[in-house]
Amino acid sequence: GGKLRGGGGESESVDERKETRVGGERKKVFHEWSWDKREPSDIGLFSHGLLTAMQVVLCAKNPISPLRTVADLRSYMTTRIAVSGIVHALNANSSPRGAVDPPVEFDHSDSASEGCSVTTVKICSEPENWKQRVNSALAEILRLSEFGIDPNTFECLRSAFLIDAQQAGLQGDDIPSSEVVQGLIDADLLGQVFMSNEEYSRLALELGPAIELVEVNKCVQDLLAYIAAYGQPHAPQPSAILLCQPQIEPKTPKSSQKHPGVSGDAGFSEPTKPMTVFKREADENLTITEELDGLLRAVSRPLFPPRSLFSAKGLPNRVVGSTGKKAHNFIPPPHPTPTSKSFQLIPPHALKEWIRSYPPEWVDGKNTGKGGGGRVEMRRLKNGLMVNMKRTGNLRNNVVMRVVAPTQSTVAVKAIVHAVALGASAGGWGREDIDMFCMRNLLNVSFGADAEAMWLEVGAPEPTVPEAMQLIRLMMTDLTISDHDLEAIKHAMISRYYTVQNSLEAAPLDMIFQALASDDPGFREPTPSEIGSLTTTDIRKAMDRAMGAMDRVEIAVVGDYDTRKMEVLIARYLGSIPPRDMLLPDLPTVANPDPLRRVQHMRLNDSQERAIGYIAAPCPSRFGMLSHGTKRSPSFLPAAVAVLERMLNNELFIFVRDTLSLTYHVRLEVGRAKRTNGVNYWRIVVHAQEPDIEEAVRACMEVLRRFRARPNALADAKRSTASAHTRNLACDHYWLSLLDGIQEPGLDVQRGYTQAVNNLTIDDINEVYSAFNFRGKDPPYLCIATAGGERGNINDD
């Protein structure tokens, strides 16, 4: 290929470059490349009592290939498609049937500062099944190396790459200057050409269609050779292998404890999982690292190719290497498959039938308002769905959509979040089908829930918004969870539960919210017994109760789109969902703190001495009533809370950190609850050395009690709050948060937010401060967590 425009030339290799820096030369780094190794590295072993899972990490380190010519760019594009194919294949096929372990992780990334490229494979497993899990993952890696990815998947991945390249060209002017500067620095470090997004997009769209499957599969072989050919002569070998395991020596907690290291009743009904869950069931003459080495050297052969790699005659097609022979001669299936260009989650005839059965209709005219930074359109469909739309120019040719359904955060709702994270099935399509559909159309899907709502968020390029609407429709109406999916969900939830209980940051936060909400499941992690009793029926009912009450569901659309086209798509795909007579979801309305758990301590077994303290108490929601029952304009309370939050954080930083030097981090945060009154909380988190943690907590409480709003501090806080709001309006996700709930009674659009901030007075701040009851007769709730050393006691005063 010809030379790209720009600098670079034929300079020396990256590894040999000598960099001059302020204060002297940077020491030369000598790399031991995986390509040059003939024997695998020794396996490193890490063991710790707080680990609850086995983890095997295999890394290969090689030189970065600088982008200097068109041929270099084509090679880079081929590598990115190959990496996507490996990730997809390992997600879909690396777990044995019935397994509930997380997918194998694969990453291939360049580090300009270190001058090397690192390929990483990470395998996680329950300790008792680790060898079966490693064998299954290695078998899939060897299958990929032998057979590569199939033609349909390749076409899908190449198409997705080209769409992404087109997006990059359209959004070139929206790239932050800091990222442009970092790109220039990296190009200089590597001695390669620096290209603008527009130039890269043009070349990628020109070169991409010519990339062939044989090139991609050869790249797949090269990327996986350090594992597939482990221990073989004349093959690259891992640069590093790490095996992480739970501690082998048993350390069973006392049976009387309901939480690791908790003093007193913390409200838990189950004993915690023992710190040590790893039991050796192998030849005691072998160390665990020797067992892993043996597994890597003895991957089973011969191999059967994945199902998608069988041709129409049932004969496997092997990858063709550098011989140039034709690869993968497939007969296309008679109907569209998830990897074909014509594949749709909702076929046109099905959509027509739904529209015929329940014709969509807008029931009111456009209701526009000023949403803190411009025009917002608010509409409602006949089935009750509320639609809030805001056109922005923040990111060209890009749209984000969020469906929000008010509901209590029950165990079943939390299970839905895990189901989507693990890869959900919907509309009769399997997880792999939906993953491939999202990959082809560049759909970024996330699902979340808090104490008052659940939400589904989808980001998409503007041309693939119809496909995004198909996904949203099926997730809202036909999310499918099989018994096997349920076991994987339970496994993930239980794993998270024990991870939280063994985390110095998460465990005390979970404990203090149990006390504040009297063990309300919406404010704490579900326990193993609650998770174990969960059924697919429970999850289906939770989804129906939340998304089925269409007159309480809303969708917010923000981005660069054509308003008329968007309204038609929303009406066709979501307006044709018929309303259902469902019970309204329960929402938490009253906070009932447990006074017997106002002060709590906990301790974790760790070799490192660390400490953290939490202070928390109930407070008004951001659109709620003030303590004396009056209500201002919609923007007053959010603006006043944001300014008060900044003023208190400034006081905490100056007094606790700068003056007393008791902490290296302290921060106050006010909850984001909007819809409910009395179920919002403020909290302070303070990190300190263990001997200082109790004094640091007392100092934080002193700041809260003696706070006085001063004119200079108020002016600074107002200026920074207004600036942050103006700056955040350039982010589409910030707009999604502003549009959340604006059509519900009492949650009007935030008109004039900046003006509300600028109009705040000392009296306004004092009024909101009094609503937080910092000086009230009921002191806040405390939880101090330590790791290592002896724990003291904090007085109630």
C-alpha positions, -999 to 999 in steps of 0.1 A, spaced: 0 0 0 10 36 -5 22 59 22 -4 76 43 -2 114 46 17 126 76 49 120 95 64 89 107 87 78 79 110 49 83 121 55 118 136 29 142 114 4 159 94 15 190 113 -8 213 146 8 203 135 44 205 152 66 231 129 92 246 142 125 261 122 138 290 124 167 314 150 158 341 169 133 319 164 103 296 138 77 303 153 44 311 152 20 282 127 -8 285 137 -43 274 107 -65 264 107 -103 262 83 -108 234 59 -138 233 70 -144 197 106 -149 209 98 -172 238 103 -209 234 93 -220 269 62 -208 288 67 -185 317 65 -199 352 29 -198 365 24 -172 392 1 -181 422 -19 -156 442 -40 -167 472 -62 -146 494 -90 -153 519 -114 -127 504 -113 -143 470 -144 -165 463 -136 -176 427 -107 -191 408 -92 -170 380 -67 -179 354 -51 -151 334 -29 -158 304 -10 -129 287 11 -125 256 32 -94 249 43 -84 215 55 -52 197 30 -27 184 28 -24 146 29 13 139 3 26 114 24 41 86 10 27 54 -23 18 39 -13 -19 44 -7 -12 81 -42 3 84 -57 -27 66 -39 -51 90 -52 -30 120 -87 -33 107 -84 -70 102 -71 -74 138 -101 -55 152 -126 -77 133 -107 -108 145 -108 -96 181 -146 -90 179 -150 -125 165 -130 -141 193 -149 -122 219 -183 -132 204 -173 -169 201 -159 -172 236 -191 -155 250 -213 -179 231 -194 -213 232 -168 -213 260 -190 -226 288 -199 -263 291 -236 -271 289 -254 -263 322 -225 -242 335 -232 -209 352 -197 -194 352 -192 -160 335 -180 -159 299 -143 -161 291 -129 -126 287 -106 -117 258 -88 -85 252 -61 -72 228 -49 -37 233 -19 -15 226 -1 6 252 17 34 235 35 45 267 50 10 272 55 4 236 39 -31 235 7 -49 227 -9 -72 252 -33 -101 245 -51 -114 276 -75 -143 282 -92 -144 316 -111 -175 328 -132 -173 360 -148 -203 377 -162 -217 409 -132 -233 428 -146 -268 428 -151 -269 390 -121 -249 379 -104 -277 359 -136 -285 339 -140 -247 333 -104 -243 321 -107 -274 298 -139 -261 283 -124 -227 276 -92 -241 262 -111 -264 239 -131 -235 224 -98 -215 220 -83 -244 201 -115 -248 180 -113 -211 170 -76 -215 161 -83 -246 140 -116 -235 123 -118 -198 128 -150 -178 127 -178 -187 102 -186 -166 71 -219 -154 84 -204 -141 116 -175 -126 96 -200 -107 74 -218 -94 105 -186 -82 122 -173 -66 91 -206 -48 86 -205 -36 122 -170 -23 118 -179 -3 87 -209 13 105 -186 22 134 -160 37 110 -188 58 94 -199 70 128 -163 80 136 -162 102 105 -195 119 114 -185 125 150 -150 138 143 -158 174 154 -173 161 187 -141 144 200 -128 162 231 -96 181 226 -79 160 254 -85 129 233 -70 145 202 -39 156 222 -35 120 236 -38 107 200 -10 130 189 12 120 218 6 83 211 14 88 174 47 105 183 56 78 208 50 50 182 64 69 152 32 65 133 9 87 112 -17 108 130 -50 108 112 -82 128 118 -114 109 123 -126 120 89 -95 107 72 -96 74 91 -133 69 83 -127 75 46 -99 50 44 -117 24 65 -148 26 43 -126 22 13 -105 -7 26 -130 -25 48 -152 -42 21 -120 -58 6 -110 -76 38 -115 -113 34 -124 -141 58 -91 -159 53 -72 -128 65 -93 -125 96 -90 -162 104 -53 -161 100 -52 -132 124 -74 -152 148 -48 -180 147 -20 -156 154 -38 -140 184 -46 -174 200 -14 -192 191 2 -186 225 -25 -207 241 -34 -231 212 2 -241 208 12 -239 244 45 -257 251 51 -265 215 85 -257 200 87 -229 174 54 -214 186 48 -182 207 44 -187 244 26 -168 272 46 -139 286 28 -143 319 4 -168 335 -14 -160 368 -36 -183 389 -57 -166 416 -73 -188 441 -92 -186 475 -71 -192 505 -65 -229 510 -62 -229 548 -98 -229 563 -109 -199 582 -145 -206 591 -164 -176 607 -180 -180 641 -215 -195 638 -229 -167 660 -219 -140 635 -245 -128 610 -220 -107 590 -182 -109 588 -169 -90 618 -202 -73 628 -207 -63 664 -243 -67 674 -274 -76 653 -269 -64 617 -302 -78 605 -289 -108 584 -306 -141 585 -279 -162 569 -244 -170 580 -219 -158 554 -202 -181 529 -169 -193 545 -139 -173 533 -123 -205 521 -143 -225 495 -114 -241 477 -107 -278 483 -80 -297 465 -92 -329 448 -62 -338 429 -30 -357 431 -13 -343 462 21 -349 445 12 -321 420 10 -284 429 -19 -265 416 4 -246 392 16 -280 378 -20 -291 373 -27 -259 353 4 -265 333 -7 -300 325 -42 -288 314 -26 -262 291 -4 -289 275 -31 -315 271 -60 -299 253 -81 -328 239 -78 -336 202 -93 -342 177 -118 -314 179 -153 -309 165 -160 -275 150 -187 -253 165 -222 -260 151 -221 -228 129 -190 -241 112 -206 -271 95 -214 -267 59 -247 -277 44 -234 -313 38 -223 -316 74 -186 -314 66 -164 -291 87 -145 -264 69 -110 -258 83 -93 -225 83 -69 -220 54 -37 -204 64 -12 -186 42 -16 -211 13 -41 -188 -3 -67 -216 -8 -104 -208 -7 -119 -209 28 -153 -217 41 -175 -226 11 -209 -223 27 -244 -227 12 -265 -199 26 -296 -209 46 -330 -204 30 -342 -180 57 -325 -149 73 -303 -158 102 -290 -135 130 -259 -129 110 -275 -121 77 -280 -85 66 -318 -89 63 -323 -103 97 -348 -85 119 -359 -93 155 -395 -84 145 -404 -94 109 -424 -68 89 -455 -90 88 -455 -94 126 -453 -56 131 -481 -51 106 -503 -76 125 -496 -58 158 -505 -25 143 -537 -39 128 -547 -54 162 -540 -23 182 -535 8 160 -512 34 176 -524 69 181 -511 101 197 -538 112 221 -527 148 226 -508 175 208 -472 184 213 -465 199 247 -432 217 246 -413 233 275 -379 246 283 -359 218 299 -330 236 315 -313 242 282 -337 241 253 -369 228 239 -383 195 251 -412 177 235 -436 158 257 -463 136 242 -485 106 252 -497 76 232 -531 60 233 -518 31 254 -505 55 280 -468 56 272 -453 89 280 -427 102 254 -401 129 261 -378 140 233 -349 163 231 -329 170 200 -292 178 206 -261 183 186 -239 168 212 -229 137 192 -238 136 156 -257 107 141 -262 92 175 -293 85 196 -298 73 232 -331 60 245 -342 52 280 -374 34 290 -382 40 327 -408 21 347 -415 31 384 -412 0 406 -399 -12 439 -364 -28 437 -374 -63 447 -353 -94 444 -370 -102 411 -363 -68 397 -326 -71 406 -327 -105 389 -339 -88 357 -309 -65 358 -286 -96 360 -306 -114 333 -299 -86 308 -263 -82 318 -257 -120 312 -274 -118 279 -312 -120 277 -335 -139 254 -366 -122 240 -392 -128 214 -381 -164 209 -346 -154 200 -317 -168 220 -290 -148 238 -264 -154 210 -290 -142 184 -296 -110 202 -259 -104 209 -251 -108 172 -281 -85 163 -268 -58 187 -232 -62 174 -243 -58 138 -263 -27 145 -239 -12 171 -266 -12 198 -253 -6 233 -278 -20 258 -279 -16 295 -305 -23 322 -306 -9 357 -328 -4 388 -328 15 420 -352 19 449 -379 36 428 -376 25 392 -361 2 366 -348 13 332 -337 -1 299 -312 21 280 -302 16 243 -277 37 224 -276 34 186 -264 52 154 -293 71 139 -296 47 109 -301 17 132 -328 32 155 -355 10 139 -335 -20 150 -331 -5 185 -369 0 187 -374 -37 178 -351 -47 207 -369 -23 231 -403 -37 221 -393 -73 227 -375 -66 260 -405 -48 273 -431 -74 263 -414 -107 258 -382 -110 280 -376 -147 283 -358 -165 311 -353 -202 310 -346 -225 340 -309 -226 329 -308 -188 326 -323 -186 361 -295 -207 375 -269 -185 359 -287 -154 373 -288 -169 408 -252 -178 406 -243 -142 396 -265 -127 423 -251 -149 450 -216 -142 438 -223 -105 440 -237 -109 475 -205 -125 488 -184 -100 469 -203 -72 487 -199 -88 521 -162 -91 515 -157 -56 503 -145 -29 527 -163 -3 507 -195 -21 499 -202 -42 530 -206 -13 555 -227 7 530 -250 -23 526 -252 -26 564 -261 10 571 -289 10 545 -303 -21 561 -306 -2 593 -319 30 576 -347 11 557 -354 -17 583 -341 -44 559 -364 -32 530 -351 -54 501 -351 -23 478 -322 -8 497 -299 -38 503 -284 -68 486 -308 -98 485 -296 -127 507 -288 -162 494 -321 -177 507 -341 -149 490 -322 -156 458 -325 -193 461 -363 -191 463 -366 -170 432 -385 -185 403 -390 -176 366 -426 -168 374 -415 -142 400 -393 -125 374 -420 -125 347 -445 -110 371 -421 -83 382 -414 -74 346 -452 -74 337 -461 -53 368 -435 -27 359 -436 -25 321 -473 -37 318 -487 -5 335 -481 15 303 -496 47 317 -467 48 342 -440 40 317 -420 66 299 -394 67 271 -369 95 268 -351 100 235 -321 123 232 -297 129 203 -293 137 167 -324 125 149 -353 135 126 -383 143 149 -409 132 125 -392 98 117 -387 92 154 -423 98 162 -434 73 135 -410 47 149 -421 51 185 -457 50 175 -453 19 153 -431 -2 176 -442 10 211 -476 26 205 -489 -8 192 -483 -24 226 -518 -29 240 -524 -18 276 -528 -45 302 -548 -46 334 -519 -51 357 -516 -43 394 -495 -11 399 -461 -18 412 -455 -11 449 -433 19 456 -416 25 489 -432 56 506 -420 56 542 -385 52 557 -385 34 590 -350 35 604 -341 9 631 -329 28 662 -312 -3 676 -287 -3 647 -278 34 648 -241 27 654 -225 -3 639 -190 -18 634 -177 -45 612 -144 -61 605 -129 -79 575 -100 -103 576 -73 -87 555 -36 -84 556 -38 -47 548 -48 -22 575 -76 0 561 -106 17 574 -137 34 561 -167 52 578 -202 59 566 -226 85 580 -261 85 566 -297 96 573 -331 101 555 -337 134 537 -363 148 512 -364 136 476 -351 161 450 -386 170 441 -402 165 475 -416 186 502 -395 207 525 -396 199 562 -424 224 569 -446 211 541 -442 239 515 -432 233 479 -414 258 456 -410 257 419 -398 224 404 -362 237 400 -358 252 435 -352 221 455 -328 204 430 -309 236 426 -307 243 464 -297 207 472 -269 208 446 -255 241 460 -258 229 496 -240 197 486 -211 216 472 -208 239 502 -208 210 526 -182 191 506 -160 222 506 -163 225 544 -156 188 549 -125 189 527 -111 220 544 -117 209 580 -113 171 580 -85 168 554 -66 200 553 -69 213 589 -70 180 609 -52 157 583 -74 128 593 -84 116 559 -73 113 523 -108 112 509 -141 125 523 -173 132 503 -210 139 510 -236 127 485 -274 133 484 -295 105 468 -311 111 434 -346 99 443 -372 119 426 -405 102 428 -409 93 464 -411 115 495 -392 103 525 -372 75 508 -341 95 499 -309 95 519 -277 116 522 -244 99 531 -208 108 539 -180 84 531 -146 90 548 -114 70 542 -87 71 568 -60 51 585 -75 28 611 -62 47 642 -78 79 628 -112 66 614 -133 73 645 -119 108 650 -125 115 613 -161 104 616 -166 127 646 -150 155 627 -174 150 598 -204 151 622 -190 183 637 -189 199 603 -226 191 597 -237 205 630 -218 237 629 -223 246 593 -232 282 585 -239 295 550 -216 323 542 -219 347 512 -185 339 497 -190 302 500 -225 305 485 -212 325 456 -185 300 448 -209 270 451 -235 287 429 -209 295 402 -195 260 401 -230 244 402 -243 265 373 -211 259 353 -213 221 359 -250 221 347 -241 241 316 -212 218 308 -232 187 314 -259 198 289 -233 188 263 -238 151 274 -269 132 261 -270 110 292 -273 140 314 -303 150 293 -318 116 299 -316 122 337 -333 156 332 -362 141 312 -368 113 337 -403 116 352 -411 151 338 -447 141 329 -455 126 362 -476 147 386 -453 170 406 -422 163 385 -424 191 360 -396 198 336 -367 217 352 -375 251 338 -349 277 345 -325 256 365 -295 280 360 -317 309 370 -329 290 401 -293 284 411 -283 321 406 -313 333 426 -305 313 457 -300 332 489 -285 325 523 -321 320 537 -329 295 510 -298 274 518 -306 276 555 -341 265 548 -330 234 529 -302 227 554 -329 226 582 -349 201 561 -319 177 563 -321 177 601 -284 177 606 -288 192 641 -320 173 650 -326 152 680 -322 121 660 -285 117 651 -274 101 619 -266 65 614 -230 54 615 -211 23 603 -173 19 606 -155 -9 589 -119 -19 595 -95 -44 581 -64 -54 602 -55 -42 637 -77 -37 668 -111 -19 666 -121 7 691 -156 19 699 -173 52 690 -196 69 714 -232 76 705 -227 113 710 
